[in-house]
Amino acid sequence: MTARSRGLLCVLALSLFAFPPPAGSHPFSVDQEALPPIQAGWSIRFLSPIGQEFVPAASSLDAVELMVGNGDLPGPADLFVNIRHTTIDGPIIGTSLLLTLPFGTGGLTHFDFPSAVPLIPGEVYVIEVVFAGSDTSNPGIAGGYQPPYSQGRAIILGEPDPFDDLWFREGPAMATSGNCSLRACRDEVLAACGSTHRLCMKRCTTLIRSRCMAGECTCDSVRGTPGTCICL
């Protein structure tokens, strides 16, 4: 059995299982997406480097969603996503949190990043999907060829594939009501006071902590430093 056919078998389970976003996943606004009918599948383990080109309109991303499945070999699959600039072997500008996909699960899979990944709108980036597990699993990733994503291509074995795209969505964190996030508060303060006004930044931090204590936000030591509060 070839690596490609093993990859195809991996994603046969995608229509049978649902793998919901992990608890605490951050909502995001979709900037770029390719949502073809699931027409093809590839082994992440055997066909790496594997990924998808995209050209953002937004200036950052906080989350990526892909269609992956772990239905071939019986072990759990550890996966993460790199965001690379220009090519699949270009500079890494962001790495997602590690995600473990149990055996027998698959479908829409959400990858969060520990901090916002800065992007330059209009330039080419690559979502690289990385298998970090052992030889006890063989996760697959799904995609298709119609309709094509006009601003990028799938990358299989490190080479662009002009006829296929991975199913993907990416984008920045969604603004939350109450302006509890440090970034949203900081932007609000800078707009009102200017970038050099330290008292305003102190006000921002105080505001976030007071909202935390009031139960409006939750402390999150993953996306921010301990004691930084954001809306989940």
N, C-alpha and C positions, 0 to 999 in steps of 0.2 A: 504494500500500500504506500502510495507516495505521500510526501508531506502535505501537498495541496489537498489530496483527498481526505487525509486525516483532519485537516482543518475544516473541510466541508462537513465532515461528520460531527465535529465539535459543535457546530452551530445549528444542527438539526433540532436541538433541544430548545432553541431560543423561543419558538412559538409555544412551547409547553410549560415553561417556567417563568415566573416573575421574580426579578431581583430588585426590590424597591431600594431607593436611596437610603443610606444608613441614617439612623436617628441623628438629628442635629445637622443634616446637610443644609447648606445655605442656599436659599432660593436665588436664582439669577435671571437676568434678562438675556434672551437669546440674541446674539449678534450675528454669528454665521452658523449655517446648518446645511446639511445634506441629508435628506430623508427619503432615499430611494426605497422601493419595495425590496425586501430581503431576497436577493437573487444570487448571492455568492457568499462564501465564507473562507477564512484563511486561518491557519494555525499561527497563533502569536509566538509560540515556542519555536517552531521549525522554520518560519518564514520571516523572522526578524533580520534586519531592522524593518519594522512595519509601522505605517502611520498614514497621515492625511495632511495634505497641504491646505492652507486657508489664507484668505486675505481679510484682515479685520477692518471694520469701520470704527469700532470702539478703541479706546486707548488703553484698555486693560482687560484681563479676564480673571475670573475667580473660580470657574467650574467648567468641566468638560463632561459630556455624556456620550456614551458609546453603547453599541449593542454587542455584548460579549456573552459567551457561554462556557460552562465547564462541564461537559457531558461525555468526555471520551475516557480518560483514565481516572481512577477513583479518588485521587488526592485533591486537597484544596489548592487553589491557584492564587498566588500572590502577584498583584499587578500594580503598576503605577504609570503615570503619564508624564513625559517630559514635553515642554514647549521649547522648540528649537527655532532659531532664526534662519530663514532662507532655505535650508536643506535639512535632510534627515540626519546629517552629520555636522550640522552647524552648531553654533554656540547654544548651550542650554541656558535659557533665561528664566525657567520656572520648572519646579517638580512637584507633582501632586502628593498628597498623603497616600501611603500604602493601603491597598484594599485587598481583602481576602475573599475570594469567590468560592463558596463551598461547592463540593461536587454535586451535580444534579441541579444546579441553578443557572439561570441565564436570562438575558433580556436587557432592558434599559438599565445601565450601570452608571452611577454618578461618581465623579472624581472631584474632590475639593482640593484647593491649594491653600497652604498655610498663610499665604499673603497674596495680595493682588500681583498678577504678572503684568509688567508694563509692556505695551505694544505700540508700534508706530502704525497708525491707520494707513492702509494702502500698500504695506510691505508684505512679503510672503513669510509665513510661519508654518511650522510642521508640528502636528500632534503626534508624538512618538509614543506608541504603546509598548511598555516594557514588561516582560515576564521575569519575575524575581523568585520563582518557586523552584521546586526540585523536579526530578524526572518522574514523579508520581502523578503529574497532571499535564494536560495539554489543552489549555484554553483556546477557544476560537473567537474570532471577531467577524462581524457581519457587515455586508454592504451590498452594493448593486451597481448597475450601469445605466439605468434610466430612471428619472431624468438626470443628466449629468450636472455636477456642481461646476459652475462656469469659472470659478476662481481657484481651482486646485484639483489635484489628482490623488488617488490612493498611491501609497508607496509600499511595494512588496519586495522583500529581500534587498532593500536599500535602493530600489530602482522605481522611478515614477511609472505608474500604469495609466496611460491616457484613456483607458476604456472603463475604469472602475473608480468608485468612491467608497470610502467607509461611511457607514451611517454615523453621523455625529452632530452634536450641538455644542456650542461654546459661547461664553459671554461673561459680563461683569456681574458682580453681586447686585441684587435688586435693592433699591432704596427701601428702608424700613420706616414705618410710621414712628414718629417721636424722635427721629434723628439720633438714635442711640449709638450708632456705630461711631468709632473714633474718627474714621475717615470722613463720614458725612458731617459730623460735628466740626471737624477741622476745616472742611471746605466752607461751611457756613460762617465760621469765625473769621477765616481769612478774607472772605468776601466783605465782611462788615468792618474789619479792623486793619487788614493789611498783614503781610507775611512777617513783619518784624515786631509785632506787638506781643510781647511775652505774656502780658497780663491776660490778653485774650486767649492765648493757648492754655493758661492756667485755668481760666474760666471754663474752657472746653473740657478739660480733664475733670474738674470739679463737677460739672454738669453730668458727665457720664457716670461718675461714681455715685452721685446722689440718686440718679435714676436706677442704678443697680440696687442700691439699698432700699429703694421704694418698690422693688420687685418688677419694674418695667423692663429691665434687661437682665441678662444672665452673664456671669463672668465666664470667659472662655479663654483658657490658657493655650489653646492650639492656634487660633488665628491671631491672638495678640499676646502681649506679655502678661504674666499673672497680675491680676488686679485691673486689667483693661476689660471693660464691659461692652458687649455688643448685643444687639437683638439677634436671636437665633430663629 
